[in-house]
Amino acid sequence: MLGLDGLSSLGAAEEYNNAGALFGLDGLEGEELLGALKRMNPIKRQRTINKLASPASPSKGSRAEMEKHFNEIPAYIQAGLKSGDLRLADTMIYSIKPVSSRTIKLWEPQDDREVGLRNISNAKLPKNQALLVSGITLLAGTSADATKDKIVATDFKALEGFPAIVNGEFNLKANKKQLVPETSIAMFKTNSFHFVPIGYYKLSNPRLIVDDVLIEATVELGTQDGIPANTYIYCSLHGTITTP
């Protein structure tokens, strides 16, 4: 808990529908809650009472999921959210890697940020960022050649056209902890699904990734048979992130 003094930043508190988890009010009742209210100045006390009495409409999508995970966010990032220096935003972190072997590591420590190829460096989120992974996209495409321009210009499509990839496995780790254990890539076959983006899998169990933690997403293939030369895999992690 960050302490009840955090309520002095009610402007930040009002942005979140689950502000209680972020501001340390969850579970307070009776005398504890009354004591917290008494320690506020009259204006802040009234604003707090109004918010408690008239909660906003529930958040939706990955934002609502992120608000449920506030207590898992490191204290220094919580402090930024509490002060208003950090806010929540939609994002997709992505990476493109060649299918040059049966094991494809989609983020690696030696990676640099390159527009069109990946949008983070060193397989880690930037400082003060925490990402709640709500869903994952996996696509594949065949580039005209192995130059960066052609790779970035590749038309990435559904995996249904790449049977050897579909029959492989995918896993996702952060700080060596499993977020998605080894599972069939067939879960990314969404061409026949209505109202689902191509190659997108919505996680029933969203997981949090924080800054300075190694992100490891791996595709394991049983064979490369039938996969054309210069084939690349596109992977993105979709969700809500903390940002200035």
N, C-alpha and C positions, 0 to 999 in steps of 0.2 A: 504494500500500500504506500502511496506517495505522500500521504498526509492530508489532513483537512485544509491546510493552508492553500492547497491547490485550488480550492473553490474561489479564490480571489480572481481566477482567470475564467470567469463565467462566460465571457465571450467565446472562448474556445470550447467550453463545456456544452454550450448550446448547439454546437455543430453536430454533436453525436447523440444518437438516440439511446445508446447504452453508456452514457457518460458516467454512470455510477461505477462501472467496472474500471474505467480509466481514472476516475478521481477518488477512488477508495471509499465510496459510499455503499457499495454492495454489502448487504447483510446488516447495515446499521438500522436500528429501530429503537423505539422507546426513548429512554434517557440518553442513550448515545447520540441519536439523531437530534434530539432537542438540544443537547449540549453543543453539537456542531453548529446548529442554527443560531444559538445564543452568541457564539463567538464571532459571528459575522456582523458587519455594520448593517443598519436597517435596510438600505437599498439592496445590498447583495442578498440579505435574508429574504426579502420579498420576492426577488427574482428567482431564488432557489425554490421557494414555496410554490410560486407560479409554475415553474417547470415540473416540479414533482406532481402537482395537481393536474396539469394539462400536458401530458407527454405528447411529443410530436408523432406524426405518422411513422410507422415502422420503416426502417431502412430496407432496401431491397438488394438482391443479388450479392455480389462478392463483398460489397460494403457492409451489408448486414452480417455476413460471415466474419469479416475482419473485426467488427465491433464485439462479437462473441469471444474473440481471441485476445482482447486487450490485455488480459492478465498474463499472457505469455510474452508480450513485447518487453524487451529489455528496459530497465528503469530510465536510462538516459534518452531513449526514444520516446517513452511515455512522457517524460518531462517536456520534450519538444512539442508533443501533441497538446499537452496541458497548457503550455504557455502560448500556443498558437504559432510557434516558429515552424512547426511541421503540420501538415494536413494530409488527408487521404486523397488518393487519385487512382484512376483506372490505369492499368498498364498491361503490356505484354512484353516480357523479355524473350528474346529469340536468338537462335543460332542456326547456322547452316554448315553442314559437314559432309565430306564426300563418303560414298559407300565404297571405300577402298580396301576394306577387310571385313571379316565377319564380326568384328567388334568396333562399333562406332561410338566414340565418346563425344557427346554433343557440346559440352563445355569443358575446357581444360585450363589448368593454371597458367599456361604460357600464352593464352589467347589475349589479343588486344581488341579493343572496341573498333569495329570497322562498319561504317554505315552500309546496310544491305546484307552484311554477313552476320553480325552480332552486335548487340547494344549494351553489353557489359564487358569489363576487362577482368582477366585473371580468374574467371569463373566465380566471381563474388559480386554481391550487391555493393554499391557505393555506401560510404559512411552515412549513418543515420537513416538508412532505408530498411524497412521490414516489409516483406511481400507475403500476403496470404494467397497461396496458390489455389484458385478456384477451379481451374480447368486446364487441360493440356491439348495442344494441337500438334499433330504429326502428319507431314505431307512429304511427297517425294517428287523429284523432277529430273529430267536428263538435260544437261547443259550442252550447248553446241561444242564447247571445248572447255579446258580447265583454267582459262583466264578469268580474272575477277569480274570483268565486265559481263562476260557471258554467264557466269554463275549467278550474279545478281539479277540478270535479265531472265533467268530460268522461270518457266511457268510451272510452279509447284502445284501438284494435283493430288487427288485422292489416291490412297494406297492400294485400292482395288486393282490397279494396273500393274502392281509389282508383287506378285504372289510370294516370292522368296522373302520379301520384307514383311508382308502381312503374317507370314508363318513364323516370324521371329519373336523375340521377347523384348520388353521395355522395362526399365526400372529407373527410379529417381531417388537420389539421396541428398541430404544436406547435413554437413558435419558428421558424415558417416552413418547418420540415422536414416532408416528407410522411410520415405514419404509414400512411395509407390513400390511395393516389392515386385519381383520378377513376374510379369504378367503378359498375356498374349497381346501382340500388336493388333490382333483382330478387333480389339475394342475401339480402334480408331477408324473402323470401316463404317462410315456414316452416310454414304451416298444415298441409301434408301430411306434415311430417316427424315421426316418432315420437321422443319423449323430448327434443325441442328446444323451449325456450320460444318463444312466438309473437313473431316479429319479431327474434329473436336470431341474430346471426352470430358464431361463434367464430373468432377470429383464429388462423390457423396461424403467424403471425409477430407475437407480442405485442410491444408497444412501450412504452417508458418515457416518462412525462411528469413533469417536476419542477416544483417551486414557482417562482413568479415568471416563468413562461413562458406566453405567450398561447396558449390553446387555440382552434383554429378548426375547426369542423365545419360543412360547408356542403352544402345540398341545392340542386341545380340542376334546374329543370323545363324541359321543352321546350314545355309548354303548361299552362295552368290550366283547360283545357276539362273540364267535368264535375265539378270540385271545388266542393262546396257552400260557401256563405259561412260564415264562422266555423269554418273547418277549421284544426286545429292539428296540429303534428308534435311528438311526444315522442321525445327521443333520450337514451340513457343509455350511459355507458362503465362497464363492469363489470370489476372486477379486485381486486388487492391493493394496499393503500396503507400508507404509514408514518404512525403516529399516536401521540400521547402515551399 
